Structure formats: C-alpha cells, structure tokens
Amino acid sequence: MAPVTATATPVPPPPLGGEIYRLALPNTASAAKVSRDFVTSVLGIGRHRDLGLVDDARLCVTEVVGYFR
C-alpha cells in the first residue's frame, strides 16, 4: 500500500484592494486574548469599525482558538 502524502493547498491571491493578515499563536492560555486583540486591531484600522461587527468577530475568534487549544 502506497503512503499517503499531504499536499498544501495554495493560498488564493487577495481580492483587489484587499489585505491579508496572518497570526501564529502558541498553544497557551493567553492565545485567545492575543487573538481577540489582533482581530480588534485589524478591524479597527480598516473599514469595519462597526462595534457590533467587532464584538461578534471577537466572540468567534475566541471560540475557534478555544476549540483548538
């Protein structure tokens, strides 16, 4: 039986006028706070200053980071 190898999926280019942000976090208790602060900063400097959007994004990123911890 042949070994299974994983292949990396290429990252698509950003949309015109768009930005890409990437954050690598250690698997520690502070990862959720760091990710929330990162999302708040990114949304605050962009066109997405709506407080409801920022709060929702902070909640979502906390759930995702907590799931993988």
The 8 nearest C-alpha neighbors of each residue, nearest first, counted from 0:
[[1, 2, 3, 4, 5, 6, 7, 8],
 [0, 2, 3, 4, 5, 6, 7, 8],
 [3, 1, 4, 0, 5, 6, 7, 8],
 [4, 2, 1, 5, 0, 6, 7, 8],
 [5, 3, 2, 6, 1, 7, 0, 8],
 [6, 4, 7, 3, 8, 2, 9, 1],
 [7, 5, 8, 4, 9, 3, 10, 2],
 [6, 8, 9, 5, 10, 4, 11, 3],
 [7, 9, 6, 10, 11, 5, 12, 4],
 [10, 8, 7, 11, 12, 6, 13, 5],
 [9, 11, 8, 12, 13, 7, 19, 21],
 [12, 10, 9, 13, 14, 8, 19, 15],
 [11, 13, 10, 14, 15, 19, 9, 17],
 [14, 12, 17, 18, 15, 11, 19, 16],
 [15, 13, 17, 16, 12, 18, 11, 19],
 [16, 14, 17, 13, 18, 12, 19, 11],
 [15, 17, 14, 18, 13, 19, 12, 45],
 [18, 16, 14, 15, 13, 19, 12, 20],
 [17, 19, 13, 20, 16, 14, 15, 45],
 [20, 18, 13, 21, 17, 12, 14, 41],
 [21, 19, 18, 22, 41, 38, 37, 17],
 [20, 22, 19, 23, 37, 24, 18, 38],
 [21, 23, 24, 20, 34, 37, 33, 38],
 [24, 22, 21, 25, 34, 30, 26, 33],
 [25, 23, 30, 22, 26, 34, 33, 27],
 [24, 26, 27, 30, 23, 29, 28, 68],
 [25, 27, 68, 24, 30, 28, 67, 29],
 [28, 26, 29, 30, 25, 68, 24, 31],
 [27, 29, 30, 31, 26, 68, 32, 25],
 [28, 30, 27, 32, 31, 33, 26, 25],
 [31, 29, 33, 32, 27, 28, 24, 34],
 [32, 30, 34, 61, 33, 29, 64, 35],
 [33, 31, 35, 34, 29, 30, 36, 61],
 [32, 34, 30, 36, 31, 35, 37, 29],
 [33, 35, 37, 31, 32, 36, 30, 38],
 [36, 34, 32, 57, 38, 37, 33, 31],
 [35, 37, 39, 33, 34, 38, 40, 32],
 [38, 36, 34, 40, 35, 39, 33, 41],
 [39, 37, 41, 35, 40, 36, 42, 34],
 [38, 40, 36, 42, 37, 41, 43, 35],
 [41, 39, 43, 37, 38, 42, 36, 44],
 [40, 42, 38, 43, 44, 39, 37, 45],
 [41, 43, 47, 45, 39, 40, 44, 38],
 [44, 42, 40, 48, 41, 45, 39, 47],
 [45, 43, 41, 42, 40, 46, 48, 47],
 [46, 44, 42, 47, 43, 41, 48, 40],
 [45, 47, 48, 44, 42, 43, 49, 41],
 [48, 46, 42, 45, 49, 43, 52, 53],
 [47, 49, 43, 50, 46, 42, 53, 45],
 [48, 50, 52, 51, 47, 53, 46, 43],
 [51, 49, 53, 52, 48, 54, 47, 55],
 [50, 52, 54, 53, 49, 55, 56, 48],
 [51, 53, 55, 49, 50, 54, 56, 47],
 [54, 52, 50, 56, 55, 51, 57, 39],
 [55, 53, 57, 51, 56, 52, 50, 58],
 [56, 54, 52, 58, 57, 53, 51, 59],
 [55, 57, 59, 53, 58, 54, 52, 60],
 [58, 56, 35, 54, 60, 55, 59, 53],
 [57, 59, 55, 61, 56, 60, 54, 62],
 [60, 58, 56, 62, 61, 57, 55, 63],
 [59, 61, 63, 57, 62, 58, 64, 56],
 [62, 60, 58, 64, 31, 59, 63, 65],
 [63, 61, 65, 59, 60, 64, 66, 58],
 [64, 62, 60, 66, 65, 61, 59, 67],
 [63, 65, 61, 67, 66, 62, 31, 60],
 [66, 64, 62, 68, 63, 67, 61, 31],
 [65, 67, 63, 64, 68, 62, 61, 60],
 [68, 66, 64, 65, 63, 26, 62, 61],
 [67, 65, 66, 26, 64, 27, 28, 30]]
